């Protein structure tokens, strides 16, 4: 939440705090332990298979480096002033990360990974469980500090994903309430451009801005396993959205 006084903002120390938090987290460990390997690390918020996605694009979005995280925090004044093992803010106020979560098994597993990561760099974290709809409502209202949320793309144009950083979408698709003129200008350019190499270059610019200011940490693109009976004809899982029923048929069969 970019309006939150602890983690939000665009000054160097606030950006450094967010980037340090993200650098502390071992995303590959989450993929291996929580998702049992059924995901790939995300390099940006743009999803595979659509325009704007470049499999060769690499960024700090998927990097785990507790040493770099600690160095960033030290450099910008997030240090342990009272010797209790936890860092304070540059002005001496307590540093506490409040992360919204849900009370289910998957969320608890990821909570454990986040606590381990933030404990290792001396940053206290508390988890605030609530039902998913309640968290969404609170996030859109700007009442949460941090929240983990996923989504499914319904369009093949990667600009849909970038709405999450577009200033006019604050409080709607842009639940981080990120407002940056430079990003909005890039987003508006994408709207007017035809698909092609020039538009892909503008996508890369948008993704670099998103990584640099770190309003989101894109985690992973998850695989989906599908089991189908042999008498289901014409099924192919769509890359975008969920609807497939109008493309399939059922062969006569005996399922007794």
C-alpha positions as CSV (number, residue, x, y, z in Angstrom):
1,X,0.0,0.0,0.0
2,X,1.8,3.1,-1.3
3,X,-0.3,5.3,1.1
4,X,0.8,3.4,4.1
5,X,3.3,5.5,6.2
6,X,5.6,2.6,6.9
7,X,6.0,0.8,3.6
8,X,4.5,3.3,1.1
9,X,6.1,6.2,-0.6
10,X,8.6,7.1,-3.3
11,X,11.6,8.4,-1.4
12,X,14.8,6.4,-1.6
13,X,14.5,4.9,1.9
14,X,10.9,3.7,1.3
15,X,11.8,2.1,-2.0
16,X,14.8,0.5,-0.3
17,X,12.6,-1.0,2.4
18,X,10.3,-2.6,-0.1
19,X,13.1,-3.9,-2.2
20,X,14.9,-5.3,0.9
21,X,11.7,-7.1,2.0
22,X,11.4,-8.6,-1.4
23,X,15.1,-9.6,-1.6
24,X,14.8,-11.4,1.7
25,X,12.3,-13.9,0.4
26,X,13.3,-17.2,-1.1
27,X,10.8,-17.6,-3.9
28,X,12.3,-20.9,-5.1
29,X,11.7,-22.4,-1.7
30,X,8.1,-21.4,-1.9
31,X,7.8,-23.1,-5.3
32,X,9.5,-26.2,-4.1
33,X,7.8,-26.6,-0.7
34,X,4.4,-25.0,-1.0
35,X,3.6,-25.6,-4.7
36,X,5.6,-28.8,-5.1
37,X,7.4,-27.4,-8.1
38,X,4.3,-26.6,-10.0
39,X,5.2,-23.0,-10.8
40,X,7.9,-20.8,-12.4
41,X,9.4,-17.7,-10.9
42,X,7.9,-14.5,-12.2
43,X,10.3,-11.8,-13.5
44,X,7.5,-9.3,-13.8
45,X,3.8,-8.8,-13.3
46,X,3.1,-9.6,-17.0
47,X,2.0,-13.2,-17.5
48,X,3.2,-15.8,-20.0
49,X,1.7,-16.4,-23.4
50,X,0.6,-12.9,-24.1
51,X,2.0,-9.6,-25.5
52,X,4.5,-7.9,-23.3
53,X,5.8,-11.2,-21.9
54,X,9.5,-11.8,-22.7
55,X,11.0,-15.1,-21.5
56,X,14.4,-13.5,-21.6
57,X,13.5,-10.6,-19.3
58,X,15.3,-10.9,-16.0
59,X,14.9,-8.7,-12.9
60,X,15.4,-8.5,-9.2
61,X,11.7,-9.6,-8.9
62,X,12.8,-13.2,-8.5
63,X,16.2,-12.7,-6.7
64,X,16.7,-13.9,-3.1
65,X,19.7,-12.2,-1.4
66,X,19.4,-11.6,2.3
67,X,22.9,-10.1,2.3
68,X,21.8,-7.4,-0.2
69,X,18.6,-6.9,1.8
70,X,20.5,-6.2,5.0
71,X,22.9,-3.9,3.2
72,X,20.0,-1.9,1.8
73,X,18.4,-1.6,5.2
74,X,21.7,-0.6,6.8
75,X,22.4,2.0,4.1
76,X,19.1,3.8,4.5
77,X,19.0,3.8,8.3
78,X,16.8,0.8,9.2
79,X,19.0,-0.4,12.0
80,X,18.7,-2.0,15.4
81,X,19.1,0.9,17.7
82,X,18.1,-0.7,21.0
83,X,19.8,-4.1,20.7
84,X,16.7,-6.2,20.8
85,X,17.4,-7.9,17.5
86,X,14.8,-6.0,15.5
87,X,15.4,-3.0,13.2
88,X,13.8,0.4,13.7
89,X,12.8,3.0,11.1
90,X,15.3,5.7,10.2
91,X,13.4,8.1,12.6
92,X,13.7,5.6,15.5
93,X,10.1,4.5,15.4
94,X,9.5,0.7,15.6
95,X,9.5,-1.1,12.3
96,X,6.6,-3.7,12.1
97,X,5.3,-5.2,8.9
98,X,1.7,-6.2,9.0
99,X,0.8,-8.7,6.4
100,X,-2.8,-9.6,5.7
101,X,-3.4,-13.3,5.1
102,X,-6.2,-15.9,5.2
103,X,-6.8,-18.7,7.7
104,X,-6.3,-21.6,5.3
105,X,-3.6,-24.2,4.9
106,X,-1.9,-22.7,1.8
107,X,-1.8,-19.2,3.4
108,X,-0.3,-20.6,6.6
109,X,2.5,-22.4,4.7
110,X,3.4,-19.1,2.9
111,X,3.2,-17.2,6.1
112,X,5.8,-19.5,7.6
113,X,8.1,-18.8,4.6
114,X,7.7,-15.0,5.0
115,X,8.3,-15.1,8.7
116,X,11.5,-17.1,8.2
117,X,12.7,-14.6,5.6
118,X,12.0,-11.4,7.5
119,X,13.3,-12.8,10.8
120,X,16.6,-13.5,9.0
121,X,17.0,-9.8,8.2
122,X,15.8,-8.4,11.5
123,X,12.4,-7.2,10.4
124,X,9.4,-8.0,12.6
125,X,6.2,-9.2,10.9
126,X,2.7,-9.9,12.2
127,X,0.1,-11.7,10.2
128,X,-3.5,-10.4,10.1
129,X,-5.9,-13.2,9.0
130,X,-9.3,-12.5,7.5
131,X,-11.6,-13.9,4.9
132,X,-10.5,-13.2,1.3
133,X,-13.4,-11.0,0.4
134,X,-12.8,-8.9,3.5
135,X,-9.1,-8.5,2.6
136,X,-10.0,-7.5,-0.9
137,X,-12.4,-4.8,0.4
138,X,-9.9,-3.5,2.9
139,X,-7.1,-3.5,0.2
140,X,-9.2,-1.5,-2.2
141,X,-10.0,1.0,0.6
142,X,-6.3,1.4,1.3
143,X,-6.5,-0.1,4.8
144,X,-4.0,-2.9,4.5
145,X,-0.2,-2.5,4.7
146,X,0.7,-5.7,2.7
147,X,-1.3,-8.5,1.2
148,X,-0.6,-11.5,-1.0
149,X,-3.1,-11.9,-3.8
150,X,-3.2,-13.7,-7.1
151,X,-5.3,-13.4,-10.3
152,X,-6.0,-15.0,-13.6
153,X,-5.6,-13.0,-16.9
154,X,-8.6,-13.0,-19.1
155,X,-6.9,-11.2,-22.1
156,X,-3.9,-12.0,-24.2
157,X,-2.7,-8.4,-24.0
158,X,-0.2,-8.0,-21.2
159,X,-1.3,-4.4,-20.6
160,X,-4.2,-5.8,-18.6
161,X,-1.7,-6.9,-15.9
162,X,-0.1,-3.4,-15.9
163,X,-3.4,-1.9,-14.8
164,X,-2.3,-2.9,-11.3
165,X,0.2,-0.1,-11.4
166,X,-1.8,2.5,-13.4
167,X,-2.6,5.6,-11.2
168,X,-6.2,6.1,-12.3
169,X,-6.9,2.5,-11.3
170,X,-5.9,3.1,-7.7
171,X,-8.4,1.4,-5.3
172,X,-9.6,-0.9,-8.1
173,X,-7.2,-3.0,-10.1
174,X,-4.4,-1.1,-8.6
175,X,-4.8,-2.2,-5.0
176,X,-1.2,-1.0,-4.2
177,X,-2.4,2.5,-4.9
178,X,0.8,3.1,-6.9
179,X,0.9,6.5,-8.6
180,X,3.8,7.5,-10.7
181,X,3.6,9.9,-13.6
182,X,6.4,8.2,-15.6
183,X,4.6,4.9,-15.4
184,X,1.2,6.3,-16.3
185,X,2.8,8.0,-19.4
186,X,4.2,4.6,-20.5
187,X,0.9,2.9,-19.9
188,X,-0.9,5.5,-22.0
189,X,1.6,5.0,-24.8
190,X,0.9,1.2,-24.8
191,X,-2.8,1.9,-25.3
192,X,-2.1,3.7,-28.6
193,X,0.5,1.4,-30.1
194,X,0.0,-1.6,-32.3
195,X,1.6,-4.9,-31.4
196,X,5.2,-5.3,-32.6
197,X,8.8,-4.7,-31.5
198,X,8.3,-1.0,-30.6
199,X,5.4,-1.9,-28.3
200,X,7.5,-4.7,-26.7
201,X,10.2,-2.2,-26.0
202,X,7.7,0.0,-24.2
203,X,6.5,-3.0,-22.2
204,X,10.1,-3.6,-21.1
205,X,10.3,0.0,-19.9
206,X,7.1,-0.4,-17.9
207,X,8.3,-3.6,-16.3
208,X,11.6,-1.9,-15.3
209,X,9.8,0.9,-13.6
210,X,7.6,-1.6,-11.7
211,X,10.6,-3.5,-10.5
212,X,12.6,-0.3,-9.6
213,X,9.8,1.2,-7.4
214,X,8.6,-2.2,-6.1
215,X,5.0,-1.6,-5.3
216,X,4.4,-5.3,-6.0
217,X,6.6,-8.3,-5.8
218,X,5.5,-10.6,-8.6
219,X,6.0,-14.2,-7.2
220,X,5.2,-16.9,-9.6
221,X,3.2,-18.2,-12.5
222,X,1.5,-21.4,-11.4
223,X,0.9,-24.6,-13.4
224,X,-2.5,-26.1,-13.4
225,X,-3.0,-29.9,-13.7
226,X,-6.1,-31.1,-15.4
227,X,-7.5,-34.7,-15.4
228,X,-10.1,-35.5,-18.1
229,X,-12.0,-38.7,-19.0
230,X,-11.1,-40.2,-22.4
231,X,-14.6,-39.5,-23.7
232,X,-14.2,-35.8,-23.4
233,X,-13.5,-34.5,-26.9
234,X,-12.0,-31.1,-27.9
235,X,-10.8,-30.0,-24.5
236,X,-7.9,-27.7,-24.4
237,X,-7.3,-25.5,-21.3
238,X,-7.5,-21.9,-22.4
239,X,-4.4,-19.7,-21.6
240,X,-6.7,-16.8,-20.6
241,X,-9.8,-17.1,-18.5
242,X,-11.7,-20.3,-17.7
243,X,-14.5,-20.9,-20.2
244,X,-14.1,-24.0,-22.4
245,X,-17.5,-25.7,-22.3
246,X,-18.5,-24.4,-25.8
247,X,-15.5,-26.2,-27.4
248,X,-16.1,-29.7,-26.1
249,X,-18.3,-32.7,-26.6
250,X,-18.9,-36.0,-24.9
251,X,-18.6,-39.3,-26.8
252,X,-21.1,-42.1,-26.0
253,X,-19.6,-44.2,-23.2
254,X,-20.4,-46.6,-20.5
255,X,-19.2,-45.2,-17.1
256,X,-20.9,-47.9,-15.0
